[in-house]
């Protein structure tokens, strides 16, 4: 794709968020809202957007504290409930502006938030394509208390900054070290948008305060009740070396979806939108065709 995406500024009266429009000229093409995961940015979907060109108009959201979206006041938070509230406002505002999505494409934490929204407001959620995600990990009795303790530690102690890098090559090498599933090409795709140059150094374009434990901890029974409440079609891409493949509860949870499809992908890990963008784009295209035929 030759041109950069166009920023769409959202919820400016609350906390400004940015969604990146990869095909503003596409007019009435099906719109896909992409939701990135934890410590990622919306523009990591760039290569997926390129492969969808002509078939769909991808809008990639930067969650609060990530990428070009706003940073919160020191007393505010970046918990999944905050993202859930943001998503509800974003979906409503996009609809009011004639940009309501026909499909939500969500990776990792983004998929957890999309699941929570779909289970809470089934009639206000588009169909879902979820990448290595299907709700959160089931909690154990001790874990909520450990999470609360971690949240309080973050309140009392300032979050340390992310490390910075002398050049982009060092940043790419660090991304590969932290995530071995990223090959050289995928790491460069991520680094292009996840890192930015500032005062001669390359820094992570994420607020350091987003790090910390997630205080939203639900039992497996609660996740299953949520799955039953989701009335829209859900397509789940399951990479062989990803998270879902290692959590047997999620396969059982999937069976509670009224309209679900489990799509396995061999020889792939968690960041599948970066390593296998053609597969992700193909699943999106197939799902849109299927939905249009209903």
SVG drawing of the C-alpha trace seen along z (x, -y; Angstrom):
<svg xmlns="http://www.w3.org/2000/svg" viewBox="-30 -17 53 46">
<polyline fill="none" stroke="black" stroke-width="0.4" points="0.0,0.0 1.5,-3.2 -0.2,-5.7 -0.2,-6.0 -3.4,-5.4 -5.6,-8.4 -6.2,-9.0 -9.8,-9.1 -10.1,-11.1 -12.6,-9.6 -14.2,-10.3 -12.3,-13.6 -14.6,-14.8 -13.6,-11.9 -10.1,-10.5 -8.9,-11.1 -8.4,-7.9 -7.2,-7.3 -8.3,-4.7 -6.3,-4.4 -8.3,-4.3 -6.5,-2.2 -8.9,-2.8 -10.9,-6.1 -11.5,-6.0 -13.2,-2.6 -16.6,-4.1 -19.2,-1.3 -16.7,1.5 -17.2,3.6 -15.6,2.0 -13.5,4.0 -12.5,2.6 -9.1,4.1 -8.3,4.3 -4.7,4.9 -3.4,6.8 -1.5,5.8 1.7,3.8 0.9,3.4 -0.5,0.7 -3.2,0.6 -0.9,0.1 0.6,3.6 -2.4,4.6 -0.9,2.7 0.1,5.8 -3.3,7.3 -4.9,4.1 -2.8,4.3 -4.0,7.8 -7.6,6.7 -7.4,3.8 -10.2,4.0 -12.2,6.4 -12.6,4.4 -11.8,1.1 -9.8,1.7 -9.9,-0.7 -7.3,0.1 -7.8,-1.4 -5.0,-2.4 -6.2,-1.5 -5.8,-4.2 -2.1,-4.6 -1.0,-2.9 0.3,-4.5 -1.2,-7.8 -4.2,-7.6 -4.4,-9.6 -2.6,-8.9 -4.7,-9.0 -4.4,-11.1 -2.0,-9.6 -5.0,-8.6 -6.8,-6.8 -6.1,-3.3 -5.6,-1.1 -7.5,2.0 -9.6,4.1 -12.8,2.5 -11.5,-0.9 -10.9,0.6 -14.4,2.1 -15.9,-1.3 -13.8,-2.8 -14.9,-0.2 -18.6,-0.8 -18.1,-4.5 -16.0,-3.9 -18.6,-1.6 -21.4,-4.1 -19.4,-7.0 -18.3,-5.1 -21.9,-4.2 -23.0,-7.8 -20.4,-8.9 -21.5,-6.3 -18.4,-4.2 -19.9,-1.4 -18.0,1.8 -19.4,4.9 -16.9,7.0 -14.4,6.8 -11.0,8.4 -9.3,8.7 -6.0,10.1 -5.1,11.3 -6.3,8.6 -8.3,6.9 -10.2,10.1 -10.8,10.4 -12.3,6.9 -14.4,7.7 -15.7,10.9 -16.7,8.9 -18.5,6.4 -20.3,9.1 -21.4,10.9 -22.5,7.7 -24.2,6.1 -24.9,8.8 -27.2,6.6 -24.6,3.9 -21.6,6.0 -20.6,6.9 -19.5,10.4 -16.1,11.3 -12.9,12.8 -10.7,13.5 -6.9,14.2 -5.6,16.6 -8.1,15.3 -11.5,16.3 -12.0,14.4 -9.6,14.3 -7.8,17.0 -10.0,18.7 -9.3,17.5 -8.2,19.6 -9.2,18.7 -6.0,17.0 -5.5,15.0 -8.0,12.1 -6.2,11.2 -2.8,11.4 -4.0,9.2 -5.5,6.6 -2.1,6.6 -0.3,6.0 -2.6,3.1 -2.0,1.4 1.8,1.9 1.5,0.0 -0.5,-2.8 2.2,-3.2 5.2,-2.9 5.8,-4.7 6.0,-2.5 9.5,-2.2 10.0,-3.5 10.5,-1.2 14.0,-0.8 15.0,-2.9 17.3,-2.0 20.2,-3.7 18.8,-2.8 16.0,-0.9 18.1,2.2 18.6,2.6 14.9,2.2 14.1,4.9 16.7,7.2 15.0,6.6 11.5,7.4 12.8,10.7 14.5,11.5 11.3,10.8 9.1,12.7 10.9,15.6 7.8,16.1 8.7,12.9 10.9,13.6 13.0,10.7 10.2,9.6 7.5,9.7 9.7,7.9 10.4,5.1 6.6,4.8 6.0,4.3 9.0,2.0 7.9,-0.4 4.9,-1.4 5.6,-0.2 8.8,-2.3 9.2,-6.0 12.3,-8.3 12.6,-10.8 15.7,-12.9 17.9,-10.6 16.7,-7.4 14.0,-4.9 11.3,-4.6 8.3,-2.4 5.1,-4.3 3.1,-3.0 2.6,-4.6 4.7,-2.6 1.7,-2.6 -0.2,-0.2 1.9,2.6 0.6,4.3 -1.8,7.1 -5.3,7.3 -7.8,7.0 -10.7,8.4 -10.7,12.1 -13.6,14.3 -14.2,17.9 -14.5,20.4 -18.2,20.8 -18.6,17.0 -16.7,17.1 -18.9,19.9 -22.1,18.0 -20.7,15.1 -20.0,17.3 -23.7,18.4 -24.8,14.8 -22.8,14.0 -25.3,14.1 -23.1,12.9 -21.0,15.3 -17.5,15.8 -14.5,17.2 -11.5,18.1 -8.1,18.5 -6.0,20.9 -2.2,21.0 -0.5,24.2 2.0,22.6 -0.4,19.9 -2.1,19.3 -5.4,21.1 -3.6,24.3 -2.1,24.3 -5.3,23.6 -7.7,26.6 -10.6,24.7 -10.9,22.4 -11.7,25.3 -14.5,26.3 -15.6,22.7 -15.9,22.4 -18.6,25.1 -20.9,22.7 -20.9,20.2 -24.2,20.3 -22.4,19.6 -18.7,20.4 -16.0,21.8 -12.6,23.0 -9.9,22.6 -6.5,24.2 -3.3,22.9 -0.2,25.2 3.3,23.9 2.3,20.5 2.6,18.7 0.7,15.9 1.4,12.8 -0.3,14.3 -1.4,11.0 2.3,10.1 3.6,13.5 0.7,14.8 -1.1,11.7 -2.3,13.5 -4.0,16.1 -5.7,13.5 -6.8,11.5 -8.1,14.6 -10.2,15.5 -11.6,12.0 -12.5,12.1 -14.2,15.5 -16.2,14.4 -17.4,11.3 -18.5,13.4 -20.3,15.8 -22.0,13.0 -23.2,11.3 -24.7,14.5 -26.9,14.9"/>
</svg>
